[in-house]
Amino acid sequence: MHCLVFFVISFVQLHAQSNTWSYPVASIIYENCSSCHHEGSIAPFALMSYQDAIDHAIEIHAQLVAVNMPP
């Protein structure tokens, strides 16, 4: 699952915002990340939009590879 998330985020970065964000990337992030990654929550940054995911893609990848996220 972690590799899938990274692959999909990488794909989205290469192909700009499109239906690939809406499905499956957005649903994976909303189901696994956004409960903590939203404004005013404990997470260090929000993951509520395509731009949030792109802005933090390197951090997301590092945390997935290190198996720190999702907790």
Sequence and secondary structure as in RCSB ss.txt:
>XXXX:A:sequence
MHCLVFFVISFVQLHAQSNTWSYPVASIIYENCSSCHHEGSIAPFALMSYQDAIDHAIEIHAQLVAVNMPP
>XXXX:A:secstr
 HHHHHHHHHHHHHH SSHHIIIIIHHHHHHHTTTTSSTTSSSSS   SHHHHHHTHHHHHHHHHTT S  
